[in-house]
Amino acid sequence: TVLVHSSLSSIGWVNGGAVAVIQALMDVVTEEGTIVMPSQSVELSDPKDWENPPVPEEWWNIIRESMPAYNSNYTPTTKGMGKIVELFRSYPEVKRSDHPNYSFIAWGKDTNKILNQHPLNFGLGEQSPLGKLYMHHSHVLLLGSDFDSTTCFHLAEYRIPYQKIISKGSPMLVEGKSVWKEYKDLEFREELFQEVGQAFEGEHDLKAGKVGSANCRLFSLTEAVDFAEKWLNNYDSKNIE
């Protein structure tokens, strides 16, 4: 079971592009394994939180009422997720979880076990696909991506004392109708992830190599989350009173 973060442009020219990369992953993992990718759609967010650019408060309700609801079949992934993820979600037998912001897509043996019952509150926490991947003793493959996009580090953020809980909102389909749903989550600190990853790599034996021009790493998701938990606790003890 492998959680894949990918950058097609980092690999360089590939005969067949994203299709060839996906087929290669499927050939290696096979249906006896499971390929998982984050398929976030963070644009489906509360306009009160928009900053680039911000929108006037008198627009907020109009935007909430008119924003298309999340649909696991056709809501696109956020642009920064990359071409491989966006294509992979359309493949036959690939399924997607139900969270409007933090969904995951998967193909293979344990797809349903990993994706089913993705909670709305704390969407990257213990009951999420990330929590299930941790219990599966899964691996992370950085296929041209770097540690700053390592989603599993978020799971560690739910396991430390320092947590800032915030309110979020997204439109979701309820009995065929679009309903604005409020939910709770943490204020994440992705800006620390590159430093966390570099420290992790310095203390653990990661498999590293090249795929095309891309620098790639393969490592244990469980070990990475455990390390990130300790690193963040140490960081907070030094920087937060």
N, C-alpha and C positions, 0 to 999 in steps of 0.2 A: 504494500500500500504506500503510495507516494504522493505527496502534495507538491505540485509543480508550479514554480514561478518562472516565467519565460520572457525573453526579449528576442523576437525574430531578427530585429535589426542588428543586434549584437552578434548573431551567428554569421551574418554576412549573406552572400548570395546562396540560395538553396534551390535546387532544381525541383520545382513544385511548391515552394514557399511553405506556408503554414500547414498545408495539407500533408506535405512530405514529413514534416516534423511530427505531426499528430500520428500519422501512420507508423512512424518509427517508434514512438512511445508505446503505441498499442502492440506492436510486434514484440517489443522487449518485455512489457509487463504481462501481456496476454490476459484473457478473460479470467484466469485464476487469480490475478492480482486486481488492484483497483487504482485507477488514476483519478486524482482529485485536483481541482484548481479553484482558487477564489474567483468569484464572478460578480464582484461588487457593482452596485448601481447607486452610488452615493449622491447622484444628482437628484434622486427622489427624496428631498430633504425639506426641512421647514425653512421657508423664506426668511424667517426672523434671524436665522443663523448665517445668511448669505453675506459674504464680504467682498467678493470679486466679480461683479460689483454688488454693493448692498442695494436693497430695493426699499422704497418708501413703505412705512407701516400701513398706509391705507391700501396697499396692494396685496398684503399678506393673505387675507381671506380669499380674495379672488384667485390668487395663485394656488392656494390649497384646494379650492373647489374645482379648479379646471385642470390640475396636473393629472396626467394619465396614471392610473393605478398600476402598481407592480404586477406583472404577469410573468411567471417563470418561463413561459414559452417564447415570449418575444421581447421583453424588456432588454435593451442592449446593456452590455457591460460598460462601465466607466471607461472613457477613452484611454486612460493610462494603463488599463489592464493588459492591453496589447492584442495583436491580431490573432495569436494562437488561441487565446481564451475565447475571443469572440467567435471564432470559427468552431472551436471544439463544442461549444454549447449547442450548436445546431446539428451535431452528429447523431445518427440513429443510436438509440439505447443510452445516450447521455442524458442524465436527469439533473434537475436543479432544485435546490432547497427553497423554502418559501419566505426567507427574510428579505424585506424590500431594499435593504442597504447592503447586508453582509452575506449574501447567498454564496453557496459553493455548487460547483458542478462535478459530477463524477461518472465514471464508466468502469464496469467490472464487477467482480464477485460481491463486494461488500457495499455497493452503492447505496442500497436502501438503508442498511444499518447506520451508515454515516450521515445520510442526508435527512432521514425522517425526523419529524417533530423538532424542527429548528425553532427555538423559542424567539419570540419577538423582543422581550427584554434581555439585555446583556447578550447580544447576538454573537459574540465571539468568546463566550465564557464556557463554563464546565459542561453545560447541556447542549452546546452547539456542536456542529461538525468538527470543530477544532478539538473540543474535549473528547470526542469519540476517536479522533485520530490519535490523540495522546494515549488513550487506552489500548488502541490497536498496535502500539509500538511501531508507528509509521516512520517513513523517511521523508525528508524534504529534498527536492532537487531544484537548485538554482541554475536554470538553463540560460545563462547570460544575464541573469538578474543579480542584484547585490543584496546585502543584508538589510538595506533600508526598506525592502519590500517583503521581508520575511514575516508573513502574517502570524505564524505560530507564536511569535514573541508577545502578541496581544494576550494570549492565554495566561502568561505569567503576570500580566498587569492585574488580572482578577484575583491573584493569589498573594498579593502583598498588602500591607496595612494602608499604604498611601493610595487612596482612590477618590477621585472627584466624580461624583455621579451627576449626570446631566439629563435633561429631558430632550427627546428628539421626536420627530414626526414624519410620517410618510403616508401616501395613499395606497390602500390595499383593497383587493376585491373580497367582498363579503356577500355571499349568496348572489353573485353576479353583479353587485353594485359597488361603485367606488366609495370607500369610507376612509376618512382621515383618521389614522391611528397614532396615538401618542404612546411612547415607550421610553424606558430608562436604559442608559448605557454609561460607560465610563468616558471621561475625556482622555483620549489616548495620547501617548507621547512617542509617536513614530520617529521624532527627531533624534531619539536616543538609540534607535535600532542598529544603525551602522556601527556605532561604538560597541554596543552589546555583541554584535556578530563578530567583530574583529577580536574582541576579548575571548569569545567562545572558540574561535579558530585557533587562537594562541595556546589554548589549554586542552584542546581535543583533536583527535586524529580524524580530520575530514578527508573524504576522497575528493580529489580535485583533478581536473583535466580540461581538455578543449573539445568543444563541438563546433566545428568550423572555426571562426575567429572568437567565439564566445568562451570566456572563463566560466567554468561550471563547478559546482560543489554538490556533494551528496552527503547527508548526515542524518543522524537520528533526531526525529522531531521531539521525542521524549527527553533526550539529553539536552537539546537546545532550550526547551521550555524550563527545565529544572535549573539550567545555568542562568537563564535570563531572570528567573525569580530571585536567585541569590544576588546577581549583579544589581538588579533594580533596588533590592532591599539595602544593599551596601551603598549605592548611589544616594538613596533617599536619606540614609542615616547621616551622610556627610553634608547634604545640601538642603534638607528640609527640617525646620525646627518643629 
